[in-house]
Amino acid sequence: MSVAEQPLDLELLGTVVAEYQVEARVGAVRIAGERLSVDLVLDQPWEEDVEELARTHVRIDADGVLGWELAGTPGPDVTHVEVHDEHPALRLHTEISDSVYVRGAPRGPELLAYRLRVLVESETGGWYPPVECFHRLDDLPAHLAGGRGLLARGPRGLIDGIARLLTEAGVTADVVPGRHPRRRHVTDGGPPPRFLDLGAAGHVVATSFAAQGELPVQPVL
């Protein structure tokens, strides 16, 4: 079904989904180069205090897409629609990705492995899982006890924090700068990325977002 070509404010869309208990889900996702479009299917709540419309569709267009993860159909509901200029996940796209190598074994590899995992989870808010950061997460204590080799890769600020923990534990940490940033235009003065959060249904990272379509209810502003 085609989406009505009517500009729609994303903040208003978010308000309707969050406060009017509109049921929303991902209907389709289309990708062309660095442009992504996601169709949302919205259903009215059938409440007496709102103006009711038929089931409607909204299309969110993202330009300059850097990354995305969206549920398939059928999938979990879109629990909210929020656009953020600052978000832990944006570090993966704005910071150069460095690597850290270790030389020397710590006295307590199990405790150090635990502290390293906690650091990654707390610094990234869960958006950069330790399994993606550490080279050998499944046997991290043994890897630390071995005292040699690649330990982790990730955003520069996070790797600097890992290196500090290693140094405090008596391990020599060699940080190797990344050759290429995740997104070159960001470091060259291009538009900063933004984070579109669709809750349980997923997210999109891009430089701009715009929405078109019709709401199933008309909120009282």
Secondary structure, 3 states (H helix, E strand, C coil): CCCCCCEECHHHHHHHHHHCCCEEEEEEEEEECCEEEEEEEEECCCCCCCCECCCEEEEEEEECCCEEEECCCCCCCCCCCEEECCCHHHHHHHCEEEEEEEECCCCCHHHHHHHHHHHHHHHHCCCCCHHHHECCHHHHHHHHHHCEEEEEEEEHHHHHHHHHHHHHCCCEEEEECCCCECCHHHHCCCCCCEEEECHHHEEEEECEEEEEECCCECCCC
